[in-house]
């Protein structure tokens, strides 16, 4: 793991790292999500879409944000508090000393207590959590659409005034991804070239 020392990084460096991190996170998570539906998402996305995608998903879904935040908090506590305490308890056990190199692990936990490599480690954990969440969303959504009737939640109004009720899967700056009821393949429609309006269908109470 790369050792990032705080005194060697300025604000611009953190901004650049965060910028690359969000792009990679967006590209990987969206590629996996849409890949579950058989869509080669990289053919439909841009760097800006990848950058905004994780932020947009969390900002527009408070339940997902709360769940992800709670899981991240638990993992933070596990790494910074529970795991070191568990190690201190186990390291004096003879059976544990036979299995693991105590000197090697002592150095690692010493770095952990000094907060060395904590930021890269937390970024990696959040990456895994986010990717796992997007994968679960894709698998769950695909299973639902395969076993239940697709209920439209948006009406697309095309430039020739033709209207089509669809089930939205996702959207970026250039394309709207959706299922047409009765079909099993996702359709990607260019927004600027084809669509006049995208209207949400109100849920029946």
PyMOL commands that set and color helices and strands:
alter all, ss='L'
color gray80, all
select helices_A, chain A and resi 6-8+11-35+41-43+47-60+62-90+94-99+102-113+118-147+191-194
alter helices_A, ss='H'
color red, helices_A
select strands_A, chain A and resi 154-158+163-171+175-180+187-190+195-200
alter strands_A, ss='S'
color yellow, strands_A
deselect
rebuild
show_as cartoon
